């Protein structure tokens, strides 16, 4: 760092340059966020049983099953759906990485942190499923009731 005392003009120039960098980073971050919000990925499994759509957070927002499921055991159908969701999330992670690179870039610590965090979140996110009911009715003796 330079130890010399800044003149008022030098200080204004430094502040203006700093403000310019901050304004650009804010605009780039907003553009990245806007693109993330609009992002959805739709993927089909190789056997043609299921088509899934995940939103920008990796949440399953669409599921379409074909008649191919009638030829398969339920556990195969379930495994196929789960695998297809994971594939869609992996593609979503790749697309978000590209968005980070195109907007804020990955050459800064902030850009690298965003890219890493989003990638980990999408690649490692468990598929959201219903949770077991905790508040059962008196006459509900079935512990396997799902909400």
N, C-alpha and C positions, 0 to 999 in steps of 0.2 A: 504494500500500500504506500502511496505517496504521502510523505510527511509535511509537504509544503502547505502553507496557508493558502486557501483558495480566495481568489478575488470574488466579489459579488457576481460578476459576469460568468466566471468559471463555475461557480456554484449553481447559477441558474441553468447553464448549459448541461451540467451533470444531472440536475433534477429533471430537466426536459427530456434528456435521453432516457433516464430511468423511468419516467412516466410513460414515454413511448413504448418501452419494452413491456411494462406492466399492462398498458392498454392492449398491445398486440397479444400478449398471453391471455388476457381476459377474453378478447374476441375469439381467439383460437379455441380456448376452453369452452366457450359458449357454443361454437360451431360443432365441436366434438360432442358435447352433451346433446345438442339437437339431433345430430346424426344417430347417436346411440338410442335416443328415445324412439326414433322411427324404425329402428332395425327389428326385423323378424326373419327367421329362417324356417323354411319348410323342407323337410327331407322325407324320402320314401325308403323303406327297407328294400333290400335286394330281391326278396321273394314276392314283393308286391302285396303284402298283407296290410301294411299300415303306412299312413302318411301323418307325420306330426309337424306341428308348428310351435316354435318357441319364441317368446318375446325377447326384448333386449336384456332382460334380467335372467333369461334362461328358463323361465317358467313355461310350462306346457299350456298353450292357449288354444290349441286345435288338435284334434285327433280324428282321422278318418280311417275306417276299417273297410276292407274289401271282402268279397265272398271267399277269398283265399283262406280266411280264418276258419271257415267251416271244415277245411281239410286238415286242420292242425289241432293238437291238444291245447287246452287252455294255458298250460304252463309254457308252451312254446310261443303262443300268441303274446302272453305277458312278457316273456323274455325278449321277444322281437320288438315290442313297443318300447321297453326300457332301453334296449340297445339303440334303437332309432332315435330316441330322445338324447342319448349320450352323443350320438353322431351329429345331431343337429346342434347341440351345445358346443361341440368341438368346432364346427363350421362357424358358429356365432363368435367363438373366441378368436378365430382367425380373422373374421371380418372386423371385429372390434380392434384388433391389433393394427390392421391396415388403417382404420379411422384414426387411431392415435398417431400413427406415423404421418398421415396426411395432414393432420391438424396441428397438434402441439409438438409433434416430433418425439423421437426417443433418444435424442442426443442430450437432453437435460435430465437431471436427477428426477424432476417432477414427472416428465414424460415417461421415463423408465418405470417409475413407481406406479403410475397409472396403468401402463401396459401390463406390468407384472400382476398387479392386484386384480384387474379385470380378467386376465387370462386364468389366474388361479381360481377365481370365483366361478367362472363358467366351466372350466375343465373339471373342477373338483366338486361342483355343486351336486348334491344328491337330488334325485328326481323327487319332486314334491308329491306326497301321497296323503290320503286322509289319515287323521290321527284317531286313535281309539277314543270312544266316548268315556269320559270320566264321571259324568253326572247321569248315571243310569236311573231309570224309574224303579220303584219298589218291585214291580212285577216283572222286571226285565232281568232274567237270570242268565242271559246269554252274554258272556264276557267278550265275545267276538263281534259285537255290534259296532259298526263303524259309522261315524258321522259324516 
